[in-house]
Amino acid sequence: MKRKFLSILSTIFFLIIFCFTANAQNKKGWKLIWQDEFNYTGLPDATKWGYEVGHIRNNEQQYYTRAKKENVWVSNGVLIITGRKENYKNENYKNESTDWRYKDSIAQYTSASINTLGKAAWKYGRIEVKAKLPTGGGIWPAIWMLGANRSIVGWPICGEIDIMEFIGNHPADIYSTIHFPDSIKTSRSSGSKINDSTVSNRFHIYVLEWDKQKMDIWFDKIKIHSFVIDSAGSYAANTFRKPFYLLINLAMGANWPGPIDDNVLPQQYLIDYVRVYQKK
């Protein structure tokens, strides 16, 4: 009898959690069209996520690995991106190259950068990510988007939407910035920041709401930044009226976040879920 009662109680508890989760995903006026709740164990779902590999941008010191469990893994309902100090072979090494991406045969740090390029891209909608951030000198987690036409037109023509950037030497500042072309080779930016000392202690929700007229970026229920789409150019040519794909990464080092503090490593960047909505 006791066993039966516990079984019924367990079922009721499951139904309550299921209903709560379903209601949390329903947004008034929005339709959920894409999501990863990370309710599995293993590498990120390959039908949804791909990888950047190597030294990619900004003279960052980390080497992004592909599908390496020690750098990216899903467990206990969260995606875990880990920045580590370790020697790792640079598969793009070129003897006698002076390019920072290729000149060293061994990288000293590893991390991961996952993205939806070639798998999903969106024009307008609500992109919502719940995350807890790593911290420490040189740490640079981000949630951001690039134009899906980047490989054709390049940056800055493709545009960039930085929903969240956080750097370890500014441990309570969350930055949100829109980058768009001023010419073929130069860019302009529009951004703001908010101060919150709990971003590395608990999960917060980072949101982009984007339509034909404007983009609003939110930290939980606080609007960080608002950007008028027409500020980026005429209607037909405006990069923000084209599809964008999503990136989630943990960078390390480079000029902005400052030198890496090896004493804080490894650091974990935790993502509870990623949800994309469109207006009903």
N, C-alpha and C positions, 0 to 999 in steps of 0.2 A: 504493500500500500504506500509506504514511504517512497519507494523507488518510483512508483507511478506518479505520485504527487510531484516529485522532483523533475520528472520528465515533462509533465504539463507545465510546471513553472519555467523550465528551460525554454519550452516552445513559446510561451507567452513573452518571455524576455526577448527572444529572437525576433518575434513579430514587432515588438515595440521598437527595437533598434532598427529593423528594416523600414518601418513606417517613418521613423524619425529621419533616417538617411534619405529616403525618397522625398520627403517634404523639404529637406534642406537643399536638395538639388532642384526643386521647382522654384523658379523665380517668376514673380508676377510680370506678365508681359513678355517673357522670354521662353524660348524653346531650347532644351538641351539637345545639341547635335553631335557632340564629340566629348569623350571623357576618358580619363584613366584614373581609377580609384586606387590603383596599386594594391588590390586585394589578391595578391598571388605572391609566390616566392620564386626568385630567379632574376635573370637579366630583364631589363625593360622590354615590354611587348614589342617585338620586331615589326609588327604590322603598323605600329604607331610611331616608333622612334628610330632614328638613325644616329650616327656619331660623326663628330668632327675628330680628326686624327692628326696628331703632330703638334708642332708649334704653329699657331694660327695667326695671332694678331697682337698688336700693342707691345711687342717685346716682352710678353709675359713669359715667366720662367717655367710654368708647368707644361708638361707634355700630355696632350689629351690622348687617352688610350681608347681602343675599340673593344667593347664588350669584355672588359677586365673586371672580374668580380670584386677585386680589392678597391676599385674606383667607382663602380656603379653597381647597385644591387637593390632588389626589392624584397623587403622582409617585414613582417609584422605590420602590414598595412601602409608602409611608407617607402618611397624611393629614397635611397641613400647615395649621395654623391660624396666621395671622400677624397680630400686633398692630402697627399702623402709626400714625405721626403724619402726618395729611393732612387737608385741608379736604374735607368731604363734606356734600352737601345733606341736610338733615333732612326727609324726606318727610312727617313728622308735625307739622311746624312749624305753630303757631297764633299769629297776631298778637295781642299783648297778653296772652298766657297767662303765668301765673306758675309753672306746673308745669314742673319741671326737664326733663321729657321732651320738652316741646313748645316751650319759650320761645325757644330758639336756632334760627335758620334754618340755621346751618352748624355741624356737629360738627368737632372738631379731631383726633379719633382714630377709627380704624376697627378692627374685629376681626370674629370670627364666632362664632356659637353654633349648633351643629347638634343635632338631637334626633329621637327616634323617635315623637313624638306623632302619633297617628292612623295610624301605620304598624306599630308593634309595642309591646306592653306585656306585662309579665310579673308573675305572682304566685308568689313563691318561685323559687329557682334559684341559679345561680352566674353572676355578671356579672364578666367578666375583661377588663381593658384593659391593654395594654402601651404605655407612653408615656415620652417624654423631655420634661422640663418647661423652659419658658422661665424667665428670671430677670431681676432688676433691680427698681428702685424702682417701685411701683405695679402690678406684674404679678400677675395672679390667675387662674391656670388651675384648672379643676375638672373632675371626673368625678362626676356626681350623678344623682339620680332624684327625680321628683315623681309624686304620685298621678295616675293617668289621669283622675280625676274632678275635677281642679283647676278647670276652667272652670265646674263646677256648684257645688262646695262652697267653693271658694277656699282660700287658704292662711291659717292653718296646718292647717285641717281635712284637707286632702289628704295631709299628711305630706311629709317630705323626707328623703332618704338621701344624705348627702354622703360618697361613697366616698373621694374625695381632694380636698383643697383645699391650695393652696400660695400663699404671698404673698411678694413680692419682698423685703420688709423683714425677713422671717424666713427667710433663704435655705437653711436646712437642716431646716426643720420641715414635716412632712406631717400635715395635720389630717384626721380622720374624725369626722363628727358626725351624729347622728340628731335630727331635729326633729319634734315631734308636738304635737297640740293639748292645751292645758290648759283652754281654753274656746273659744268661737267666735272670739274675737279675739286670744287670747294663746297663747303656745307654751312648751313646755319642751324642753330639749336634753340629750343625753347624748353625750359625745364624748371622744376621746383624741388624742394626737399621738405621732409618732415622729421621731427626729432622724436624718437621713442627708444627708451633704454631697455625694452623687454624683447627686442626682436631676436635675440639669441637665446632667450630663456623660455619662450613659448611660441606657439604657432600664431601667425597672423595671416590675413587674407589680402592678397594683392590683385587688383582688378583693373582691366582696361575696358571701358565702354566706348564704342566707336561707331559712328554713323556718318552719313554724307556731309553733315555740317561740322561736327566736332569730335574730339577725343577727350574723355575724362578719365583720369587715373586716380584710383582710390587705394587707401591703406585702411583696411577694415571698413568702417563707415565714414571715414574722413577723406574728403576729396583733396588730393595732393596738387593736381595740376589739371588745367583745361587748355585745350589747343583748338583754335579755329582752323578747319581744314584748308580753307581758301588762303590762309597765310602762306601755304606752301606752293601757291601758283594757280594757274588757270584750271578750269574744271577738267578739260580733256587730258591735260598733261600731268595732273597732280598725282604724285606717287601714292598718296593715301586714299586713292579711289581704285586701288588695285589689290590683289590678294597678297597676304603676308603669311609667313610660316613662323613657328614658335621655337625659341631656343631656351634651354635651362642649363646653366653651366657654373662651374666653380673655377674661376681664374685665380692665379697667384703671382704676386710680384708686379713688375712694371711701374711706371712713374707715378700713376695716381694712387694706387693702394700702398705704395712704398715697399721697402724690403721685407722679405718673408722672415718671420720669427720662427725659427725651427723648433723652439721650445713648446709652441702651441700645437704642433702637428702630431698625429693626424687630426684634421678637422672634418666634421660631417655636416653636410647640407641636406636637410630633410624636407621632402615634399609629400604632403598628405594626399593631395589630389590635384588634378588639372581638369577643368571643365570649360567647355566652349558653348556659348548660347547664341542664338539669333533671335531677333525680334519676331514675335508671332504676327 
